């Protein structure tokens, strides 16, 4: 099977490349002149997904059996400030990919929900609170209706390792506490911390086993951001008393966040037998040498 991986240099893209089955042929595309992991690709070409014609040309040139879209504009407050950019990158570009007719996987988000009654199953009613959430929800429809073999995978609270990646929540908590710096972490945002490597492995299971439709794919532990930070401190033997509780409203963020969010992953586990790790298992995997 030949895969066109769009956004191959991002956190998810890199982890998809690191965990890909040897039987796959993977070509990459992204904004960067050169990919982060060229050794894991059989070809690469720069691609600006804001240009629909360029998407069509790239897909035709690659002639893949399957497309994975790991590209997105994930600055939630930035999407609120610049909704037209969010529409272009998070909604319209995905519709252009789906319009090629090639089966694809789109990565969506827990932000399609309002966070009133999480954790959520796939069939629960959606109600996005932000531009980012609205565009992620809008991106799902053309994918699922464009090809019966396509997939939408909703995930959340992604973190992990990657070349040139920004500091993760885990690195922020660990680094701050190691320096004796107090940090403020919200107690009223709930969800499933998700290791990018787990997300990638789950995606490959879904694709290579021929699944289609909508799946929730996230870490197996549901907790608050504050509880997650405390678990990180305890794992590394750091002073959890430096973690100060606060509320989301105290942060005065522009975009509304779904507070009691999170995912039920029963459908994924039943279909594939794959269960992503809990917080401690994720920390152990990242700490282990390659």
C-alpha positions as CSV (number, residue, x, y, z in Angstrom):
1,X,0.0,0.0,0.0
2,X,1.2,3.5,-0.9
3,X,0.5,6.3,1.6
4,X,0.7,10.0,1.0
5,X,1.3,11.5,4.5
6,X,0.5,15.2,4.5
7,X,2.1,17.1,7.4
8,X,4.8,14.5,7.7
9,X,7.1,16.8,9.8
10,X,4.7,17.5,12.6
11,X,4.5,15.6,15.9
12,X,2.0,13.1,14.6
13,X,3.6,12.9,11.2
14,X,7.0,12.0,12.7
15,X,5.5,9.4,15.0
16,X,3.6,7.9,12.1
17,X,6.8,7.5,10.2
18,X,8.6,6.0,13.1
19,X,5.9,3.4,13.7
20,X,4.9,2.6,10.1
21,X,4.8,-1.1,9.1
22,X,7.7,-2.0,6.8
23,X,5.3,-3.1,4.1
24,X,4.1,0.4,3.4
25,X,5.5,2.8,0.9
26,X,5.2,6.4,2.3
27,X,5.6,9.6,0.5
28,X,5.5,12.9,2.4
29,X,4.3,16.4,1.9
30,X,4.4,19.5,4.0
31,X,5.3,23.2,4.2
32,X,8.9,22.6,4.9
33,X,11.5,22.6,2.1
34,X,12.9,19.3,3.5
35,X,11.2,16.8,5.8
36,X,12.2,16.2,9.4
37,X,12.7,12.5,8.9
38,X,13.8,12.0,5.3
39,X,15.2,8.6,6.1
40,X,11.7,7.3,6.7
41,X,10.2,8.5,3.4
42,X,10.3,7.1,-0.2
43,X,9.7,10.6,-1.6
44,X,8.8,14.1,-0.5
45,X,7.5,17.3,-2.0
46,X,6.6,20.7,-0.4
47,X,2.9,21.4,-0.3
48,X,0.9,24.4,0.8
49,X,-2.5,23.0,1.7
50,X,-4.1,26.4,1.5
51,X,-4.0,26.0,-2.3
52,X,-6.6,23.5,-3.5
53,X,-5.0,23.1,-6.9
54,X,-1.7,22.2,-5.3
55,X,-3.4,19.5,-3.3
56,X,-4.9,18.0,-6.4
57,X,-1.6,18.1,-8.2
58,X,0.3,16.5,-5.4
59,X,-2.2,13.7,-5.0
60,X,-2.1,13.0,-8.8
61,X,1.7,13.0,-8.8
62,X,1.8,10.6,-5.9
63,X,-1.1,8.4,-7.0
64,X,-1.5,7.0,-3.4
65,X,-3.8,4.2,-2.3
66,X,-4.5,6.2,0.9
67,X,-4.0,9.7,2.2
68,X,-3.3,10.6,5.8
69,X,-3.8,14.3,6.8
70,X,-1.7,15.0,9.8
71,X,-1.5,18.8,9.0
72,X,-3.7,21.3,10.9
73,X,-3.7,24.8,12.3
74,X,-3.8,23.9,16.0
75,X,-3.5,27.3,17.7
76,X,-7.0,27.4,19.2
77,X,-6.8,31.0,20.2
78,X,-5.1,31.8,16.9
79,X,-8.1,30.3,15.1
80,X,-10.4,32.6,17.0
81,X,-8.3,35.6,16.1
82,X,-8.0,34.6,12.4
83,X,-11.0,32.4,11.5
84,X,-10.4,32.7,7.8
85,X,-7.0,31.0,8.2
86,X,-8.6,28.3,10.3
87,X,-11.4,27.8,7.7
88,X,-8.7,27.4,5.0
89,X,-6.4,25.0,6.8
90,X,-8.7,23.0,9.0
91,X,-11.8,22.8,6.9
92,X,-11.4,23.7,3.2
93,X,-8.0,22.0,2.7
94,X,-9.5,18.7,4.0
95,X,-12.5,19.0,1.7
96,X,-10.0,19.4,-1.2
97,X,-8.2,16.2,-0.1
98,X,-11.5,14.3,0.1
99,X,-12.5,15.6,-3.3
100,X,-9.7,13.7,-4.9
101,X,-11.7,10.5,-4.3
102,X,-8.7,8.8,-2.6
103,X,-9.6,7.2,0.7
104,X,-8.1,9.2,3.5
105,X,-7.8,9.6,7.3
106,X,-8.6,13.0,8.8
107,X,-7.5,13.7,12.4
108,X,-10.2,15.5,14.3
109,X,-10.5,16.7,17.9
110,X,-12.5,16.6,21.2
111,X,-13.2,20.3,20.5
112,X,-16.2,19.2,18.4
113,X,-17.9,18.7,21.8
114,X,-18.9,21.4,24.4
115,X,-17.4,19.6,27.4
116,X,-20.6,19.4,29.4
117,X,-20.9,15.6,29.6
118,X,-17.6,14.0,28.8
119,X,-16.0,11.5,28.3
120,X,-17.7,11.1,24.9
121,X,-18.5,8.2,22.6
122,X,-18.5,8.5,18.8
123,X,-22.3,8.7,18.6
124,X,-22.7,11.5,21.2
125,X,-24.1,14.9,20.0
126,X,-21.5,17.4,18.9
127,X,-21.5,21.1,19.9
128,X,-18.3,23.0,19.3
129,X,-17.6,26.1,21.3
130,X,-14.8,27.6,19.2
131,X,-13.8,28.3,15.6
132,X,-11.3,25.5,15.8
133,X,-13.9,23.1,17.0
134,X,-16.4,24.2,14.3
135,X,-13.8,23.7,11.6
136,X,-12.7,20.3,12.8
137,X,-16.3,19.2,12.9
138,X,-16.9,20.6,9.4
139,X,-13.9,18.7,8.1
140,X,-15.3,15.3,9.1
141,X,-18.3,15.4,6.7
142,X,-16.5,15.5,3.3
143,X,-14.1,12.8,4.5
144,X,-16.8,10.3,5.6
145,X,-19.0,11.0,2.7
146,X,-16.3,11.2,0.0
147,X,-15.1,7.6,0.1
148,X,-16.6,4.6,2.0
149,X,-13.1,3.5,3.0
150,X,-12.1,6.7,4.7
151,X,-11.6,7.3,8.4
152,X,-12.0,10.2,10.9
153,X,-10.0,9.8,14.1
154,X,-10.7,12.2,16.9
155,X,-8.0,12.6,19.5
156,X,-7.0,15.1,22.2
157,X,-4.2,16.4,24.5
158,X,-1.5,15.1,22.2
159,X,2.1,15.1,23.4
160,X,5.4,13.3,22.7
161,X,8.8,13.5,21.0
162,X,9.8,14.8,17.6
163,X,12.6,16.7,15.9
164,X,12.1,20.4,16.2
165,X,8.9,20.1,18.2
166,X,7.8,22.7,20.7
167,X,7.9,21.9,24.4
168,X,5.1,19.5,25.4
169,X,3.0,19.8,28.6
170,X,5.1,17.0,30.2
171,X,8.3,18.8,29.4
172,X,6.9,22.1,30.7
173,X,5.8,20.5,34.0
174,X,9.0,18.5,34.4
175,X,11.3,21.3,33.5
176,X,9.6,23.9,35.7
177,X,9.6,21.6,38.8
178,X,13.2,20.6,38.3
179,X,14.1,24.3,38.5
180,X,11.9,24.8,41.5
181,X,9.5,27.1,39.7
182,X,5.8,27.1,40.8
183,X,3.3,26.5,38.0
184,X,-0.4,27.1,37.7
185,X,-2.4,24.2,36.3
186,X,-6.2,24.2,35.8
187,X,-8.3,21.8,37.8
188,X,-11.5,22.1,35.7
189,X,-10.3,20.8,32.3
190,X,-10.7,17.0,32.0
191,X,-9.6,14.7,29.2
192,X,-7.3,11.8,28.1
193,X,-3.6,12.6,27.8
194,X,-2.5,11.0,24.5
195,X,1.0,10.0,23.5
196,X,1.7,10.7,19.8
197,X,3.3,7.3,19.4
198,X,0.1,5.6,20.7
199,X,-2.0,7.7,18.3
200,X,0.2,6.7,15.4
201,X,0.1,3.0,16.2
202,X,-3.6,3.1,16.5
203,X,-3.9,4.9,13.2
204,X,-1.8,2.2,11.5
205,X,-4.0,-0.5,13.0
206,X,-7.1,1.1,11.7
207,X,-5.7,1.6,8.2
208,X,-3.9,-1.7,7.7
209,X,-6.9,-3.7,9.1
210,X,-9.3,-2.0,6.6
211,X,-11.5,-0.2,9.1
212,X,-13.5,2.9,8.1
213,X,-15.8,5.5,9.7
214,X,-15.4,7.5,12.9
215,X,-13.2,6.4,15.9
216,X,-12.1,8.0,19.1
217,X,-8.4,7.3,19.8
218,X,-6.9,8.7,22.9
219,X,-5.0,7.7,26.1
220,X,-6.8,5.2,28.3
221,X,-6.7,7.4,31.4
222,X,-9.2,10.2,32.0
223,X,-8.1,13.0,34.4
224,X,-7.8,16.7,35.0
225,X,-4.9,18.7,33.8
226,X,-4.0,19.3,37.4
227,X,-4.1,15.5,38.1
228,X,-2.0,14.9,35.1
229,X,0.7,17.4,36.3
230,X,0.7,15.8,39.7
231,X,1.2,12.4,38.1
232,X,4.1,13.7,36.1
233,X,5.7,15.2,39.3
234,X,5.3,11.9,41.1
235,X,6.7,9.8,38.3
236,X,9.9,11.9,38.2
237,X,10.1,12.3,42.0
238,X,9.6,16.1,41.9
239,X,7.9,18.4,44.3
240,X,4.2,18.4,43.4
241,X,3.5,21.1,46.0
242,X,4.8,23.6,43.4
243,X,1.8,22.9,41.2
244,X,-0.8,25.5,42.1
245,X,-4.4,24.9,41.2
246,X,-6.4,27.4,39.1
247,X,-9.5,27.6,36.9
248,X,-9.7,27.9,33.2
249,X,-11.5,31.2,33.6
250,X,-8.4,32.6,35.4
251,X,-6.3,32.1,32.2
252,X,-8.5,34.5,30.2
253,X,-8.0,32.5,27.0
254,X,-9.8,33.9,23.9
255,X,-11.4,30.6,22.7
256,X,-13.8,28.7,24.9
257,X,-12.5,25.2,25.9
258,X,-14.6,22.1,26.4
259,X,-14.0,21.5,30.1
260,X,-15.4,18.1,31.0
261,X,-14.2,16.5,27.8
262,X,-12.5,13.2,27.1
263,X,-13.2,10.1,25.0
264,X,-14.5,6.7,25.4
265,X,-12.4,4.4,23.3
266,X,-14.4,1.1,23.5
267,X,-15.1,1.1,19.8
268,X,-11.4,1.3,19.0
269,X,-10.5,-1.4,21.5
270,X,-13.3,-3.7,20.2
271,X,-12.4,-3.2,16.6
272,X,-8.6,-3.5,16.8
273,X,-7.6,-4.9,20.2
274,X,-5.4,-1.8,20.6
275,X,-5.6,0.1,23.9
276,X,-3.4,3.2,24.3
277,X,-1.4,3.5,27.5
278,X,-2.3,5.4,30.7
279,X,-0.2,8.3,32.0
280,X,2.5,6.2,33.6
281,X,2.8,3.9,30.7
282,X,3.3,6.9,28.4
283,X,6.0,8.4,30.6
284,X,7.8,5.1,30.7
285,X,7.8,4.8,26.9
286,X,9.1,8.3,26.3
287,X,11.8,7.8,29.0
288,X,13.0,4.5,27.5
289,X,15.9,4.6,25.0
290,X,15.1,4.2,21.3
